[in-house]
């Protein structure tokens, strides 16, 4: 067993074996600047009310933008959208994360979302719970844009992108 100071490292190593869908969390701050980041920690909370949660690192600009907005989109990526995931995971915050993917804006607040994703959820944030380095963000689903063809999802496991088939 790992000692307490190595427990975080051991946990990360163990969690690498858990396959996760890949998604993008996106917002637009009060100054109109869009923000996006790659996430693998989206979970449904309830269907009454329809709600999801996502865990965001508190140092990310996407999370910080939630100080000025209560809207977030969560777009579940298809297997052929790895370029969008990479762009939102590895591009510095001061560079445009929205140049790939065919982003569109939702509603009068112009919330960025990916209409070509397997599903894009538009959510109004109802709760934020700080825990460790992250914040658990709960949002009530206001709208869903879903792909009808159902291509395979982009999956992340053991430090690599995978597909189901």
HELIX and SHEET records of a PDB file:
HELIX    1   1 UNK A    4  UNK A    6  5                                   3    
HELIX    2   2 UNK A    7  UNK A   15  1                                   9    
HELIX    3   3 UNK A   61  UNK A   64  1                                   4    
HELIX    4   4 UNK A   65  UNK A   67  5                                   3    
HELIX    5   5 UNK A   82  UNK A   90  1                                   9    
SHEET    1   A 3 UNK A  20  UNK A  21  0                                        
SHEET    2   A 3 UNK A 155  UNK A 157 -1                                        
SHEET    3   A 3 UNK A 160  UNK A 162 -1                                        
SHEET    1   B 7 UNK A  34  UNK A  39  0                                        
SHEET    2   B 7 UNK A  23  UNK A  28 -1                                        
SHEET    3   B 7 UNK A  71  UNK A  76 -1                                        
SHEET    4   B 7 UNK A 119  UNK A 131 -1                                        
SHEET    5   B 7 UNK A 134  UNK A 146 -1                                        
SHEET    6   B 7 UNK A  50  UNK A  57 -1                                        
SHEET    7   B 7 UNK A  42  UNK A  47 -1                                        
SHEET    1   C 2 UNK A 104  UNK A 106  0                                        
SHEET    2   C 2 UNK A 111  UNK A 113 -1                                        
END                                                                             
